[in-house]
Amino acid sequence: MARKDEQMKEQKDFQEKLIAYRVLEARIDSLLKQRELLANKLVEIQTTLESIDEIEKSKDEIIFPLGSNAYMFGRAVDKDKIIVEVGAGIALEKNVTEARDILNKRKGGMENALTTLQRNIQEASDTMQTLEPEIQEMIDRQQQAQQQTQQRIQQQTQRGQTSQTKESGAD
């Protein structure tokens, strides 16, 4: 009976570790997607900061993006004012320095978030690497136990056939 309880406990431990491993896989997948979104947003902010620099340097005409990789030439009416979204769909007119400060703060916040995401990815990955050999060892033990059970069944079957043969020969 103790052997059966031990097997049930080991099976439960195996299932718990396997579930934990799969949860970690899903978490890492989600974190990787978040990291990609943040990285893209960082590139966008950096491009915006570079565009502000170029607008300040430009003499007359500027190329404005229209979307879908289409652009047009135009003139900035007031190069000293930039409209910046500050949150909740609210956009405010800011001077170039203020706009640059807002964008740099966003960039810094995103870089910090990216660092935190990377740390979380590494922690989850480390935990998975710890679980992998434990799970593999449990699988190996289960397979070994199944093989031993199959061997006992085959031996019992062979003994049963041998005793039937002897009984038939004794008649």
C-alpha positions as CSV (number, residue, x, y, z in Angstrom):
1,M,0.0,0.0,0.0
2,A,2.9,2.4,0.8
3,R,4.3,1.8,-2.7
4,K,1.0,2.8,-4.2
5,D,0.9,6.0,-2.1
6,E,4.4,6.8,-3.2
7,Q,3.6,6.3,-6.8
8,M,0.5,8.5,-6.5
9,K,2.6,11.2,-4.8
10,E,5.3,11.0,-7.5
11,Q,2.6,11.2,-10.2
12,K,1.1,14.3,-8.5
13,D,4.6,15.9,-8.2
14,F,5.2,15.2,-11.9
15,Q,1.9,16.7,-13.0
16,E,2.6,19.8,-10.8
17,K,6.0,20.3,-12.2
18,L,4.8,19.8,-15.8
19,I,2.0,22.3,-15.3
20,A,4.5,24.8,-13.7
21,Y,6.8,24.3,-16.7
22,R,4.0,24.9,-19.2
23,V,2.9,28.0,-17.3
24,L,6.4,29.3,-17.5
25,E,6.5,28.6,-21.2
26,A,3.3,30.7,-21.7
27,R,4.7,33.4,-19.4
28,I,7.9,33.7,-21.4
29,D,6.0,33.8,-24.7
30,S,3.9,36.6,-23.3
31,L,6.9,38.5,-22.0
32,L,8.7,38.1,-25.3
33,K,5.7,39.7,-27.1
34,Q,5.7,42.5,-24.7
35,R,9.4,43.0,-25.1
36,E,8.9,43.2,-28.9
37,L,6.2,45.8,-28.6
38,L,8.3,47.9,-26.2
39,A,11.4,47.6,-28.5
40,N,9.3,48.8,-31.4
41,K,7.9,51.7,-29.4
42,L,11.5,52.7,-28.3
43,V,12.5,52.7,-32.0
44,E,9.5,54.9,-32.8
45,I,10.4,57.4,-30.0
46,Q,14.1,57.5,-31.1
47,T,13.0,58.2,-34.7
48,T,10.7,60.9,-33.4
49,L,13.5,62.6,-31.5
50,E,15.7,62.4,-34.6
51,S,12.9,63.9,-36.6
52,I,12.7,66.8,-34.2
53,D,16.4,67.4,-34.6
54,E,16.1,67.3,-38.4
55,I,13.1,69.7,-38.4
56,E,15.1,72.2,-36.3
57,K,18.0,72.0,-38.8
58,S,15.9,72.3,-41.9
59,K,15.6,75.5,-43.8
60,D,12.4,75.3,-45.8
61,E,10.8,72.1,-46.9
62,I,10.3,69.0,-44.8
63,I,9.2,65.5,-45.8
64,F,6.1,64.5,-43.9
65,P,5.0,60.9,-43.6
66,L,1.4,60.3,-44.8
67,G,1.3,56.7,-43.9
68,S,1.7,53.4,-45.9
69,N,5.2,54.5,-46.8
70,A,4.0,57.6,-48.6
71,Y,5.5,61.0,-48.0
72,M,5.0,64.6,-49.1
73,F,7.0,67.8,-49.0
74,G,5.7,70.6,-46.8
75,R,6.7,73.5,-44.6
76,A,6.5,73.7,-40.9
77,V,4.5,76.8,-40.0
78,D,6.0,77.0,-36.5
79,K,9.2,74.9,-35.9
80,D,9.2,76.0,-32.3
81,K,5.9,74.2,-31.4
82,I,5.1,70.5,-31.3
83,I,1.9,68.8,-30.4
84,V,2.6,65.9,-28.0
85,E,0.1,63.4,-26.7
86,V,0.4,63.4,-22.9
87,G,-2.0,60.5,-22.2
88,A,-5.7,59.7,-22.2
89,G,-6.0,60.9,-25.8
90,I,-5.0,64.4,-24.7
91,A,-2.5,66.3,-26.8
92,L,-0.8,69.5,-25.8
93,E,1.2,72.1,-27.6
94,K,4.8,72.2,-26.3
95,N,7.9,74.0,-27.2
96,V,10.7,71.8,-28.7
97,T,12.6,71.4,-25.4
98,E,9.5,70.4,-23.5
99,A,8.5,67.9,-26.3
100,R,12.0,66.4,-26.3
101,D,11.9,66.1,-22.5
102,I,8.5,64.3,-22.6
103,L,9.8,61.9,-25.2
104,N,13.0,61.3,-23.4
105,K,11.1,60.5,-20.2
106,R,8.9,58.1,-22.1
107,K,12.0,56.5,-23.6
108,G,13.6,56.2,-20.1
109,G,10.4,54.6,-18.7
110,M,10.3,52.1,-21.6
111,E,14.0,51.3,-21.2
112,N,13.4,50.5,-17.5
113,A,10.3,48.4,-18.4
114,L,12.4,46.6,-21.0
115,T,15.1,45.9,-18.4
116,T,12.5,44.5,-16.0
117,L,10.9,42.4,-18.8
118,Q,14.3,41.0,-19.7
119,R,15.0,40.1,-16.0
120,N,11.6,38.4,-15.7
121,I,12.3,36.4,-18.9
122,Q,15.6,35.3,-17.5
123,E,14.1,34.3,-14.1
124,A,11.4,32.3,-15.8
125,S,14.0,30.7,-18.1
126,D,16.2,29.8,-15.2
127,T,13.3,28.2,-13.4
128,M,12.4,26.2,-16.5
129,Q,16.0,25.0,-16.8
130,T,15.8,23.8,-13.1
131,L,12.5,22.0,-13.8
132,E,13.7,20.3,-17.1
133,P,16.0,17.7,-15.5
134,E,13.6,17.0,-12.7
135,I,10.8,16.4,-15.1
136,Q,13.1,14.3,-17.3
137,E,14.2,12.2,-14.3
138,M,10.5,11.6,-13.4
139,I,9.7,10.5,-16.9
140,D,12.7,8.2,-17.0
141,R,11.6,6.6,-13.6
142,Q,8.0,6.2,-15.0
143,Q,9.3,4.5,-18.1
144,Q,11.6,2.3,-16.1
145,A,8.7,1.3,-13.8
146,Q,6.5,0.5,-16.9
147,Q,9.3,-1.6,-18.4
148,Q,9.7,-3.5,-15.1
149,T,5.9,-4.1,-15.0
150,Q,5.9,-5.3,-18.6
151,Q,8.8,-7.7,-17.8
152,R,7.0,-9.1,-14.8
153,I,3.8,-9.6,-16.8
154,Q,5.8,-11.4,-19.6
155,Q,7.5,-13.6,-17.0
156,Q,4.2,-14.5,-15.3
157,T,2.7,-15.2,-18.7
158,Q,5.6,-17.5,-19.6
159,R,5.4,-19.3,-16.2
160,G,1.7,-19.8,-16.8
161,Q,2.3,-21.2,-20.2
162,T,5.1,-23.5,-18.9
163,S,2.9,-24.8,-16.1
164,Q,0.0,-25.5,-18.5
165,T,2.4,-27.3,-20.8
166,K,3.6,-29.5,-17.9
167,E,0.1,-30.2,-16.8
168,S,-0.9,-31.2,-20.4
169,G,2.2,-33.4,-20.7
170,A,1.4,-35.1,-17.3
171,D,-2.0,-36.2,-18.5
